[in-house]
Amino acid sequence: MPNIDALISTIVEPLVDHPEEFSIEKVETDEFMEYHLHLHPEDVGRVIGKKGRVARAIRTIVYSVHSRGQKRSRIVIADQEQ
């Protein structure tokens, strides 16, 4: 079983200026296993990237690590208001 948390951390932590404020929250729904990324407000733009390119690349990598029988993964970049 792949460790998606470790994969996301390995990709995101070098991108952010405040790694101590980065956390991942797992939320299981009927169809998906959602990974909510909680970031410092200054780091949100770095993780999303221009036109969402960095976020799209992270999602592509995480979605490609799919095991048979597992729920599909979904990455959500959480707002501070949540």
URVEN-V902386 format. One record per pair of residues at least 24 apart in sequence whose C-alpha atoms are under 6 Angstrom apart, sorted by sequence separation. I is the first residue (numbers start at 1). GAP is how many residues later the second one is. D is the distance in whole Angstrom. If there is no record, write none. Layout:
# URVEN-V902386
I:GAP:D
I:GAP:D
This chain:
# URVEN-V902386
16:27:5
32:39:5
34:39:6
32:40:5
33:40:5
34:40:5
35:40:5
36:40:5
37:40:5
38:40:5
32:41:6
34:41:6
36:41:6
37:41:6
36:42:6
